[in-house]
Amino acid sequence: MEANLSGTGRLPAAFLTPGSSSFLDFLDSHAPQLLPGRRALPEGLTIEAPHGTTIVAAVFDGGVVIAGDRRATMGNVIAQRDIEKVFPADEYSAVGIAGTAGLAVEMVRLFQLELEHYEKIEGAVLSFEGKANRLTTMIRSNLAMAMQGLAVVPVFAGYDLGLGRGRIFTYDVTGGRSEERGFAATGSGSVFARGSMKKLYRDGLTGDQAATLAVQALYDAADDDSATGGPDMARKIFPIVALITEDGFRRLTEDEVSAIAVSITDQRREHPNGPQAPLL
């Protein structure tokens, strides 16, 4: 945007003229080249880029937990062992990213700015449904790149202040969204993570139990999916886990997550396949 500054050092009129509360609309009108979806790749070209993998989320009494492993892969190579895939979108919501890591992080940063811009212009927080819809628009704008292998498939989770409960939305590459009941997973290890959560999830979980459930699911995903990283005890790299309640977003400390991971790892020495759901 610096190129648009006038020679006098004053901001252009566009910055001072009332308009849409959407920062994306503002960029589209005045600097469309800055939007991720406007960067078209040459036809037939596929870029080998680091990809983030498994994200899980689960609703508990009073909120929602969202967690992600720390591995990024590029083909059959581990590109990064400590990537962060869970980010606060605002005080009461978070995004977990799967897909092309660079584009995903850029999209999250732009989403954060979009929500902050709306709040400053309107003087009110966007509704939870509204936040989910804004993310839909951003994912849909990336469709051309997704068709060339640079897809971004996030999970959006948070505390709905209007309904007084945690909610989870998942997306496909076209921006189509679905509200998930109870729990959700996305990314390359999502099949295994979802199977784990299906057996262990139940209504009435506490926040601590939901956090343990999320780490259990990521452990199971890493057990069967090479692109998902499990707890790395040697390097002390553990999943990122965040709880979102009426008090807002809180990322668990490294000590808190490591305690959960150590407990699970100790249990797995005796029961490698993890805890079993009771037979009815």
LOTORDO-670706 format. One line per 5 residues: number of its first residue (from 1); for each residue x, y, z of N, C-alpha, C. Coordinates in Angstrom, 1 decimal. Layout:
N
NUM = X:Y:Z:X:Y:Z:X:Y:Z; ...
END
This chain:
280
1 = 0.8:-1.2:0.0:0.0:0.0:0.0:0.9:1.3:0.0; 2.2:1.1:0.3:3.0:2.3:0.4:3.1:3.0:-1.0; 3.0:2.3:-2.1:3.1:2.9:-3.4:1.9:3.9:-3.6; 0.8:3.7:-2.9:-0.4:4.6:-3.1:-0.3:5.9:-2.3; 0.7:6.0:-1.5:0.8:7.3:-0.7:1.1:8.5:-1.6
6 = 0.5:9.6:-1.4:0.7:10.8:-2.2:2.1:11.3:-1.9; 2.6:12.2:-2.8:3.9:12.8:-2.6:3.9:13.8:-1.4; 2.7:14.2:-1.0:2.7:15.1:0.2:2.9:14.4:1.5; 2.9:13.0:1.5:3.0:12.2:2.7:1.6:12.0:3.3; 0.6:12.5:2.7:-0.8:12.3:3.3:-1.4:11.0:2.8
11 = -2.3:10.4:3.5:-3.0:9.2:3.1:-3.9:9.5:1.9; -4.0:8.6:1.0:-5.0:8.9:-0.1:-6.4:8.9:0.4; -7.3:9.5:-0.4:-8.7:9.7:0.0:-9.3:8.4:0.4; -8.9:7.3:-0.3:-9.5:6.0:-0.1:-9.4:5.5:1.4; -8.4:6.0:2.1:-8.2:5.6:3.4:-9.1:6.4:4.4
16 = -9.6:7.5:3.9:-10.3:8.4:4.8:-11.8:8.4:4.4; -12.2:7.7:3.4:-13.6:7.7:3.0:-14.3:6.5:3.6; -15.5:6.7:4.2:-16.3:5.6:4.8:-16.7:4.6:3.7; -16.6:3.4:4.0:-17.0:2.3:3.1:-17.3:1.1:3.8; -17.1:-0.1:3.1:-17.4:-1.4:3.7:-16.6:-1.6:4.9
21 = -17.2:-2.4:5.8:-16.5:-2.8:7.1:-15.6:-4.0:6.8; -15.6:-4.5:5.5:-14.7:-5.6:5.2:-13.4:-5.1:4.7; -12.3:-5.5:5.3:-11.0:-5.2:4.9:-10.7:-5.9:3.6; -11.2:-7.1:3.3:-11.0:-7.8:2.1:-11.6:-6.9:0.9; -12.8:-6.4:1.1:-13.4:-5.5:0.1:-12.5:-4.3:-0.2
26 = -11.9:-3.7:0.8:-11.1:-2.6:0.7:-9.8:-2.9:-0.1; -9.2:-4.0:0.2:-8.0:-4.5:-0.6:-8.4:-4.8:-2.0; -9.5:-5.4:-2.2:-10.0:-5.8:-3.6:-10.2:-4.5:-4.4; -10.6:-3.4:-3.8:-10.8:-2.2:-4.5:-9.6:-1.4:-4.8; -8.6:-1.4:-3.8:-7.5:-0.5:-3.9:-6.1:-1.1:-4.1
31 = -6.0:-2.4:-3.7:-4.7:-3.1:-3.9:-5.0:-4.6:-4.1; -5.7:-4.9:-5.2:-6.1:-6.3:-5.4:-4.9:-7.3:-5.5; -3.8:-6.7:-5.9:-2.6:-7.6:-6.1:-2.1:-8.2:-4.8; -2.5:-7.6:-3.7:-2.1:-8.1:-2.4:-2.9:-9.3:-1.9; -4.0:-9.6:-2.5:-4.9:-10.7:-2.1:-4.2:-12.0:-2.6
36 = -4.2:-13.0:-1.7:-3.5:-14.3:-2.1:-4.1:-14.9:-3.3; -5.5:-14.8:-3.5:-6.1:-15.5:-4.6:-5.8:-14.9:-5.9; -5.3:-13.6:-5.9:-5.0:-13.0:-7.2:-3.6:-13.3:-7.8; -2.9:-14.2:-7.1:-1.5:-14.6:-7.6:-1.6:-15.9:-8.4; -2.0:-15.7:-9.7:-2.2:-16.9:-10.5:-0.8:-17.5:-10.9
41 = -0.8:-18.8:-10.9:0.4:-19.6:-11.3:0.3:-19.9:-12.8; 1.4:-20.1:-13.5:1.4:-20.5:-14.9:0.6:-21.8:-15.0; -0.1:-22.0:-16.0:-0.9:-23.2:-16.2:0.0:-24.4:-16.3; -0.4:-25.5:-15.7:0.3:-26.7:-15.7:1.4:-26.8:-14.7; 1.7:-25.7:-14.0:2.8:-25.8:-13.0:2.3:-26.2:-11.7
46 = 3.0:-27.1:-11.0:2.7:-27.5:-9.7:3.9:-27.2:-8.8; 3.7:-26.5:-7.8:4.8:-26.1:-6.9:4.9:-27.1:-5.7; 6.1:-27.6:-5.4:6.3:-28.4:-4.2:6.5:-27.5:-3.0; 5.5:-27.4:-2.2:5.6:-26.5:-1.0:5.3:-27.3:0.3; 5.8:-26.8:1.4:5.5:-27.4:2.7:4.1:-27.5:3.0
51 = 3.6:-28.6:3.5:2.2:-28.8:3.8:2.0:-29.1:5.3; 1.1:-28.4:5.9:0.7:-28.7:7.3:-0.3:-29.8:7.3; -0.4:-30.6:8.3:-1.3:-31.7:8.3:-2.3:-31.6:9.4; -2.4:-32.5:10.3:-3.7:-32.8:11.1:-4.0:-31.8:12.1; -5.3:-31.4:12.1:-5.9:-30.5:13.0:-7.2:-31.2:13.6
56 = -7.4:-31.1:14.9:-8.5:-31.7:15.6:-9.2:-30.7:16.4; -10.5:-30.8:16.7:-11.2:-29.9:17.6:-12.4:-30.7:18.2; -12.7:-30.3:19.4:-13.8:-31.0:20.1:-14.5:-30.0:21.1; -15.8:-30.2:21.1:-16.6:-29.3:22.0:-16.7:-30.0:23.4; -16.6:-29.1:24.4:-16.8:-29.6:25.8:-17.7:-28.7:26.5
61 = -18.1:-29.0:27.7:-19.0:-28.2:28.5:-18.3:-26.8:28.8; -18.9:-25.8:28.2:-18.3:-24.5:28.4:-17.4:-24.0:27.3; -17.1:-24.7:26.3:-16.2:-24.2:25.2:-15.8:-25.3:24.2; -14.7:-25.0:23.6:-14.2:-25.9:22.6:-12.7:-26.0:22.6; -12.1:-27.1:22.3:-10.6:-27.3:22.2:-10.2:-27.4:20.7
66 = -9.1:-26.9:20.4:-8.6:-27.1:19.0:-7.1:-27.3:19.1; -6.6:-28.3:18.4:-5.2:-28.7:18.5:-4.6:-29.1:17.2; -3.3:-29.0:17.1:-2.7:-29.4:15.8:-1.3:-30.0:16.1; -0.9:-30.9:15.3:0.5:-31.5:15.4:1.5:-30.4:14.9; 2.7:-30.7:14.9:3.8:-29.7:14.6:4.6:-30.0:13.3
71 = 4.2:-31.0:12.6:5.0:-31.4:11.4:4.5:-30.8:10.1; 5.4:-30.4:9.3:5.1:-29.9:7.9:6.0:-30.8:7.0; 5.3:-31.3:5.9:6.0:-32.2:5.0:6.1:-31.6:3.6; 7.0:-32.0:2.8:7.2:-31.6:1.4:7.5:-32.9:0.6; 6.4:-33.5:0.1:6.6:-34.8:-0.5:6.8:-35.8:0.6
76 = 7.9:-36.6:0.4:8.2:-37.6:1.5:9.2:-37.1:2.5; 9.5:-35.7:2.5:10.5:-35.1:3.4:9.8:-34.3:4.5; 10.3:-34.4:5.7:9.8:-33.6:6.8:10.5:-32.2:6.6; 9.6:-31.2:6.2:10.1:-29.9:5.9:10.4:-29.1:7.2; 9.5:-29.3:8.2:9.7:-28.6:9.5:9.0:-29.4:10.6
81 = 9.7:-29.4:11.8:9.2:-30.3:12.9:8.4:-29.5:13.9; 8.5:-28.2:13.9:7.9:-27.4:14.9:7.0:-26.3:14.4; 6.3:-26.5:13.3:5.5:-25.5:12.7:4.2:-25.3:13.6; 3.7:-24.1:13.6:2.5:-23.8:14.4:1.3:-23.7:13.4; 0.3:-24.5:13.8:-0.9:-24.6:12.9:-2.2:-24.1:13.6
86 = -2.1:-23.7:14.8:-3.3:-23.2:15.5:-3.1:-21.7:15.9; -4.0:-20.8:15.4:-3.9:-19.4:15.7:-5.2:-18.8:16.2; -5.1:-17.9:17.1:-6.3:-17.2:17.5:-6.8:-16.3:16.3; -8.1:-16.3:16.0:-8.6:-15.4:15.0:-9.0:-14.1:15.6; -9.6:-14.2:16.8:-9.9:-13.0:17.7:-9.9:-13.6:19.1
91 = -10.6:-12.8:20.0:-10.6:-13.2:21.4:-11.3:-14.5:21.6; -12.3:-14.8:20.8:-13.2:-15.9:21.0:-13.2:-17.0:19.9; -12.3:-17.0:19.1:-12.2:-18.0:18.0:-10.8:-18.3:17.6; -10.6:-19.4:16.9:-9.3:-19.8:16.4:-9.4:-20.5:15.1; -8.3:-20.6:14.4:-8.2:-21.3:13.1:-7.1:-22.3:13.2
96 = -7.4:-23.5:12.8:-6.3:-24.5:12.7:-6.1:-24.8:11.2; -4.9:-24.8:10.7:-4.6:-24.8:9.3:-4.1:-26.2:8.9; -4.6:-26.6:7.7:-4.1:-27.8:7.0:-4.0:-27.4:5.6; -3.0:-28.0:4.9:-2.8:-27.6:3.5:-1.5:-26.9:3.3; -1.4:-26.1:2.2:-0.1:-25.4:1.9:0.2:-24.4:3.0
101 = 1.3:-24.6:3.7:1.6:-23.9:4.9:1.7:-22.4:4.7; 2.5:-22.0:3.7:2.7:-20.5:3.5:1.4:-19.8:3.2; 0.6:-20.3:2.3:-0.7:-19.7:2.0:-1.6:-19.7:3.2; -1.6:-20.8:3.9:-2.5:-20.9:5.0:-2.2:-19.9:6.1; -0.9:-19.7:6.4:-0.6:-18.7:7.5:-0.9:-17.3:7.0
106 = -0.7:-17.0:5.7:-1.0:-15.7:5.1:-2.5:-15.5:5.2; -3.3:-16.5:4.9:-4.8:-16.4:5.0:-5.2:-16.2:6.4; -4.6:-16.8:7.4:-5.0:-16.6:8.8:-4.7:-15.2:9.2; -3.5:-14.7:8.8:-3.2:-13.3:9.2:-4.2:-12.3:8.6; -4.6:-12.5:7.3:-5.5:-11.7:6.7:-6.9:-11.8:7.3
111 = -7.3:-13.0:7.8:-8.5:-13.2:8.5:-8.5:-12.5:9.8; -7.4:-12.5:10.5:-7.3:-11.8:11.8:-7.5:-10.3:11.6; -6.9:-9.8:10.5:-7.1:-8.4:10.2:-8.5:-8.0:9.8; -9.1:-8.9:9.1:-10.5:-8.7:8.6:-11.4:-8.6:9.8; -11.3:-9.4:10.8:-12.1:-9.4:12.0:-11.8:-8.1:12.8
116 = -10.6:-7.8:12.9:-10.2:-6.6:13.7:-10.7:-5.3:13.0; -10.6:-5.3:11.7:-11.1:-4.1:10.9:-12.6:-4.0:11.1; -13.3:-5.1:11.0:-14.8:-5.0:11.1:-15.2:-4.4:12.5; -14.5:-4.9:13.5:-14.8:-4.5:14.9:-14.5:-3.0:15.1; -13.4:-2.5:14.4:-13.1:-1.1:14.5:-14.1:-0.2:13.8
121 = -14.5:-0.7:12.6:-15.5:0.1:11.8:-16.9:0.1:12.3; -17.3:-1.1:12.8:-18.7:-1.2:13.2:-18.9:-1.0:14.7; -17.8:-1.1:15.5:-17.9:-0.9:16.9:-18.5:-2.0:17.6; -18.5:-3.2:17.0:-19.1:-4.4:17.5:-18.4:-5.6:17.0; -18.5:-6.7:17.8:-17.8:-8.0:17.3:-18.7:-8.7:16.3
126 = -18.1:-9.2:15.2:-18.9:-9.9:14.2:-19.4:-11.2:14.9; -20.6:-11.6:14.5:-21.2:-12.8:15.0:-20.4:-14.0:14.6; -20.6:-15.1:15.3:-19.8:-16.3:15.0:-20.1:-16.8:13.6; -21.4:-16.8:13.2:-21.8:-17.2:11.9:-21.1:-16.3:10.8; -21.1:-15.0:11.2:-20.4:-14.0:10.3:-19.0:-14.3:10.1
131 = -18.3:-14.6:11.2:-16.8:-15.0:11.1:-16.6:-16.2:10.2; -17.5:-17.2:10.4:-17.4:-18.4:9.6:-17.6:-18.1:8.1; -18.6:-17.2:7.8:-18.9:-16.8:6.4:-17.7:-16.0:5.8; -17.1:-15.2:6.6:-15.9:-14.4:6.0:-14.8:-15.4:5.6; -14.6:-16.4:6.5:-13.5:-17.4:6.1:-13.9:-18.2:4.9
136 = -15.2:-18.4:4.7:-15.6:-19.1:3.5:-15.2:-18.3:2.2; -15.4:-17.0:2.3:-15.1:-16.1:1.1:-13.6:-16.2:0.8; -12.8:-16.2:1.9:-11.3:-16.2:1.7:-10.9:-17.5:1.1; -11.4:-18.6:1.5:-11.0:-19.9:1.0:-11.5:-20.1:-0.5; -12.7:-19.6:-0.8:-13.2:-19.7:-2.1:-12.3:-18.9:-3.1
141 = -11.8:-17.8:-2.6:-10.9:-16.9:-3.5:-9.6:-17.6:-3.8; -9.3:-18.7:-3.1:-8.0:-19.4:-3.3:-8.2:-20.6:-4.2; -9.4:-20.8:-4.8:-9.8:-22.0:-5.5:-8.8:-22.3:-6.7; -8.5:-21.2:-7.4:-7.6:-21.4:-8.6:-6.3:-22.0:-8.2; -5.7:-21.6:-7.0:-4.5:-22.2:-6.6:-4.7:-23.6:-6.0
146 = -5.8:-23.8:-5.4:-6.1:-25.1:-4.9:-6.2:-26.1:-6.0; -6.7:-25.7:-7.1:-6.7:-26.6:-8.3:-5.3:-27.0:-8.8; -4.3:-26.2:-8.4:-3.0:-26.4:-8.8:-2.1:-27.0:-7.7; -2.8:-27.5:-6.7:-2.1:-28.2:-5.6:-1.8:-27.4:-4.4; -2.2:-26.1:-4.4:-1.9:-25.3:-3.2:-3.2:-25.0:-2.4
151 = -3.8:-26.0:-1.9:-5.0:-25.9:-1.2:-4.8:-25.5:0.3; -5.8:-24.8:0.8:-5.9:-24.5:2.2:-7.2:-25.0:2.8; -7.1:-25.9:3.8:-8.4:-26.4:4.3:-8.3:-26.3:5.9; -8.9:-25.2:6.4:-8.8:-25.0:7.8:-10.0:-25.6:8.6; -9.8:-25.5:9.9:-10.9:-25.8:10.9:-11.1:-24.5:11.7
156 = -12.3:-24.0:11.8:-12.6:-22.8:12.5:-13.4:-23.2:13.7; -13.0:-22.8:14.9:-13.6:-23.2:16.2:-13.6:-22.0:17.1; -14.6:-22.0:18.0:-14.7:-20.9:18.9:-15.9:-20.9:19.9; -16.0:-19.9:20.7:-17.1:-19.8:21.6:-18.1:-18.8:21.1; -19.3:-19.3:20.8:-20.4:-18.4:20.3:-21.0:-17.7:21.5
161 = -20.8:-16.4:21.6:-21.3:-15.6:22.7:-22.8:-15.5:22.7; -23.4:-15.6:21.5:-24.9:-15.5:21.5:-25.5:-16.8:22.0; -24.9:-17.9:21.6:-25.5:-19.2:22.0:-24.9:-19.7:23.3; -23.8:-19.2:23.7:-23.2:-19.6:25.0:-22.6:-21.0:25.0; -22.0:-21.4:23.8:-21.4:-22.7:23.7:-20.3:-22.7:22.6
166 = -19.5:-23.8:22.6:-18.5:-23.9:21.6:-19.1:-24.4:20.3; -18.4:-24.0:19.2:-18.9:-24.5:17.9:-17.7:-24.7:17.0; -17.9:-25.6:16.0:-16.8:-26.0:15.1:-17.3:-26.0:13.7; -16.5:-25.4:12.8:-16.8:-25.5:11.3:-15.6:-26.0:10.6; -15.9:-26.9:9.6:-14.9:-27.4:8.7:-15.2:-26.9:7.3
171 = -14.2:-26.9:6.4:-14.3:-26.4:5.1:-13.7:-27.4:4.1; -14.2:-27.2:2.8:-13.5:-27.9:1.7:-12.8:-26.8:0.9; -12.1:-27.3:-0.2:-11.3:-26.3:-0.9:-12.1:-25.3:-1.7; -13.4:-25.6:-1.9:-14.2:-24.6:-2.6:-14.8:-23.5:-1.7; -14.6:-23.7:-0.4:-15.1:-22.8:0.6:-16.4:-23.3:1.3
176 = -16.9:-24.4:0.8:-18.1:-25.0:1.4:-17.8:-25.3:2.9; -18.7:-25.0:3.7:-18.5:-25.2:5.2:-19.6:-26.1:5.8; -19.2:-26.8:6.8:-20.2:-27.6:7.5:-19.9:-27.4:9.0; -21.0:-27.3:9.8:-20.9:-27.3:11.2:-20.8:-28.7:11.8; -19.8:-29.0:12.6:-19.6:-30.3:13.1:-20.2:-30.4:14.5
181 = -20.7:-31.5:14.8:-21.3:-31.8:16.1:-20.4:-32.6:17.0; -19.9:-32.1:18.0:-19.1:-32.8:19.0:-17.6:-32.7:18.7; -17.1:-33.1:17.5:-15.7:-33.1:17.2:-15.5:-33.1:15.7; -14.2:-32.8:15.3:-13.9:-32.7:13.9:-12.4:-32.9:13.7; -12.0:-33.2:12.5:-10.6:-33.4:12.2:-10.4:-33.1:10.7
186 = -9.3:-32.5:10.3:-9.0:-32.3:8.9:-7.5:-32.5:8.7; -7.1:-32.7:7.5:-5.7:-32.9:7.2:-5.4:-34.4:6.8; -4.2:-34.7:6.5:-3.9:-36.1:6.0:-4.1:-37.1:7.1; -4.0:-36.8:8.3:-4.3:-37.8:9.4:-5.7:-37.8:9.9; -6.6:-37.0:9.3:-7.9:-36.8:9.9:-8.7:-38.1:10.0
191 = -8.5:-39.0:9.0:-9.3:-40.3:9.1:-9.0:-41.0:10.4; -7.7:-41.1:10.7:-7.3:-41.8:11.9:-7.7:-41.0:13.2; -7.5:-39.7:13.1:-7.8:-38.9:14.3:-9.3:-38.9:14.6; -10.1:-38.8:13.5:-11.6:-38.9:13.7:-12.0:-40.2:14.2; -11.4:-41.3:13.8:-11.8:-42.6:14.3:-11.4:-42.7:15.8
196 = -10.3:-42.2:16.2:-10.0:-42.2:17.6:-11.0:-41.4:18.4; -11.3:-40.2:17.9:-12.3:-39.3:18.7:-13.7:-39.9:18.7; -14.0:-40.6:17.7:-15.3:-41.3:17.6:-15.5:-42.3:18.8; -14.4:-43.0:19.1:-14.5:-44.0:20.2:-14.4:-43.4:21.6; -13.7:-42.2:21.7:-13.4:-41.7:23.0:-14.3:-40.5:23.4
201 = -14.9:-39.8:22.4:-15.7:-38.6:22.7:-17.0:-39.0:23.4; -17.4:-38.1:24.3:-18.7:-38.3:25.0:-19.2:-36.9:25.4; -20.4:-36.7:25.6:-21.0:-35.5:26.1:-20.5:-35.2:27.5; -20.4:-34.0:27.9:-20.1:-33.6:29.3:-18.6:-33.6:29.6; -17.7:-33.6:28.6:-16.3:-33.5:28.9:-15.9:-32.2:29.5
206 = -14.9:-32.2:30.4:-14.3:-31.0:30.9:-13.3:-30.5:29.9; -12.8:-29.3:30.2:-11.7:-28.8:29.3:-10.5:-29.6:29.3; -10.1:-30.1:30.5:-8.9:-30.9:30.6:-9.1:-32.2:29.9; -10.3:-32.8:30.0:-10.5:-34.1:29.3:-10.5:-33.9:27.8; -11.1:-32.8:27.3:-11.1:-32.5:25.9:-9.7:-32.3:25.4
211 = -8.8:-31.6:26.1:-7.5:-31.4:25.7:-6.7:-32.8:25.6; -7.0:-33.7:26.6:-6.4:-35.0:26.5:-6.9:-35.8:25.3; -8.2:-35.7:25.1:-8.8:-36.3:23.9:-8.1:-35.9:22.6; -7.9:-34.6:22.5:-7.3:-34.0:21.3:-5.9:-34.6:21.1; -5.1:-34.6:22.2:-3.7:-35.2:22.0:-3.7:-36.7:21.7
216 = -4.7:-37.4:22.3:-4.8:-38.8:22.0:-5.1:-39.0:20.5; -6.0:-38.2:20.0:-6.4:-38.3:18.6:-5.2:-38.0:17.7; -4.4:-37.0:18.0:-3.2:-36.6:17.2:-2.1:-37.8:17.3; -2.0:-38.4:18.5:-1.1:-39.5:18.7:-1.5:-40.6:17.8; -2.8:-41.0:17.7:-3.3:-42.0:16.8:-3.1:-41.7:15.4
221 = -3.3:-40.4:15.0:-3.1:-40.0:13.6:-1.6:-40.2:13.3; -0.7:-39.8:14.1:0.7:-39.9:13.9:1.2:-41.4:13.8; 0.4:-42.2:14.5:0.7:-43.7:14.5:0.5:-44.3:13.1; -0.4:-43.7:12.3:-0.7:-44.3:11.0:-0.5:-43.4:9.8; -0.2:-42.1:10.1:0.0:-41.2:9.0:1.4:-40.6:9.1
226 = 2.2:-40.8:8.1:3.6:-40.4:8.2:3.7:-38.8:8.1; 2.7:-38.2:7.6:2.8:-36.7:7.5:2.4:-36.0:8.8; 1.9:-36.8:9.8:1.5:-36.2:11.1:2.6:-36.5:12.1; 3.0:-35.5:12.9:4.0:-35.7:13.9:3.4:-35.9:15.2; 3.9:-36.9:15.9:3.4:-37.2:17.3:4.3:-36.4:18.3
231 = 4.1:-36.5:19.6:4.9:-35.8:20.6:6.4:-36.3:20.4; 7.2:-35.3:20.3:8.7:-35.5:20.1:9.4:-35.3:21.5; 9.5:-36.4:22.2:10.1:-36.3:23.5:11.6:-35.8:23.5; 12.3:-36.3:22.5:13.7:-35.9:22.5:13.9:-34.5:22.3; 13.2:-33.9:21.4:13.3:-32.5:21.0:12.3:-31.6:21.9
236 = 11.5:-32.2:22.6:10.5:-31.5:23.5:9.6:-30.6:22.6; 9.1:-31.3:21.5:8.1:-30.6:20.6:6.8:-31.3:20.8; 5.8:-30.6:21.2:4.5:-31.1:21.5:3.4:-30.4:20.7; 2.2:-31.0:20.6:1.1:-30.4:19.8:0.8:-29.0:20.5; 0.2:-28.2:19.6:-0.4:-26.9:20.1:-1.8:-27.2:20.5
241 = -2.2:-26.8:21.7:-3.6:-27.1:22.2:-4.1:-25.8:22.7; -5.3:-25.4:22.3:-5.9:-24.2:22.8:-7.3:-24.4:23.2; -7.7:-23.8:24.3:-9.1:-23.8:24.8:-9.8:-22.5:24.6; -11.0:-22.5:24.2:-11.7:-21.2:24.0:-13.1:-21.3:24.7; -13.2:-20.4:25.7:-14.4:-20.4:26.5:-15.0:-19.0:26.6
246 = -15.9:-18.8:27.4:-16.5:-17.4:27.6:-15.4:-16.4:28.1; -14.3:-17.0:28.6:-13.2:-16.1:29.1:-12.3:-15.8:28.0; -12.5:-16.4:26.8:-11.6:-16.1:25.6:-10.7:-17.3:25.3; -9.8:-16.9:24.4:-8.8:-17.9:23.9:-7.7:-18.1:24.9; -7.3:-19.3:25.1:-6.1:-19.6:26.0:-5.4:-20.8:25.4
251 = -4.1:-20.5:25.0:-3.3:-21.6:24.5:-2.6:-22.2:25.7; -2.7:-23.6:25.8:-2.0:-24.3:26.9:-0.5:-24.1:26.8; 0.1:-24.0:28.0:1.5:-23.8:28.1:2.2:-25.1:27.6; 3.5:-24.9:27.3:4.3:-26.1:26.9:4.3:-27.1:28.1; 4.4:-26.7:29.3:4.4:-27.6:30.5:3.1:-28.4:30.5
256 = 2.0:-27.7:30.3:0.7:-28.3:30.4:0.5:-29.4:29.3; 0.9:-29.1:28.1:0.8:-30.0:27.0:1.8:-31.2:27.1; 3.0:-30.9:27.6:4.0:-31.9:27.8:3.5:-32.9:28.8; 2.9:-32.4:29.9:2.4:-33.3:30.9:1.3:-34.3:30.4; 0.4:-33.8:29.5:-0.5:-34.6:28.8:0.1:-35.6:27.9
261 = 1.1:-35.2:27.1:1.8:-36.0:26.2:2.6:-37.1:26.9; 3.3:-36.8:28.0:4.0:-37.8:28.8:3.1:-38.8:29.4; 2.0:-38.4:29.9:1.0:-39.3:30.5:0.5:-40.3:29.4; 0.2:-39.8:28.2:-0.3:-40.6:27.1:0.8:-41.6:26.7; 2.0:-41.1:26.5:3.1:-41.9:26.1:3.3:-43.1:27.1
266 = 3.3:-42.8:28.4:3.5:-43.8:29.4:2.4:-44.9:29.3; 1.1:-44.4:29.1:0.0:-45.4:28.9:0.2:-46.2:27.7; 0.7:-45.7:26.6:0.9:-46.4:25.4:2.0:-47.5:25.5; 2.8:-47.4:26.4:3.8:-48.4:26.6:3.2:-49.7:27.0; 2.1:-49.6:27.8:1.4:-50.8:28.2:0.2:-51.2:27.2
271 = -0.3:-50.1:26.6:-1.4:-50.3:25.6:-1.1:-49.5:24.4; -0.3:-50.1:23.5:0.1:-49.3:22.3:-1.0:-48.8:21.4; -2.1:-49.4:21.4:-3.2:-49.0:20.6:-4.1:-48.0:21.3; -3.8:-47.6:22.5:-4.5:-46.6:23.2:-5.7:-47.1:24.0; -6.4:-46.2:24.7:-7.5:-46.6:25.5:-8.7:-47.1:24.6
276 = -9.4:-48.1:25.2:-10.5:-48.7:24.5:-11.8:-48.2:24.9; -12.7:-48.0:24.0:-14.1:-47.6:24.4:-14.8:-48.8:25.0; -15.6:-48.6:26.0:-16.2:-49.7:26.6:-17.3:-50.3:25.7; -17.4:-51.6:25.7:-18.4:-52.3:25.0:-19.7:-52.3:25.7; -20.8:-52.0:25.0:-22.1:-51.9:25.6:-22.8:-53.3:25.7
END
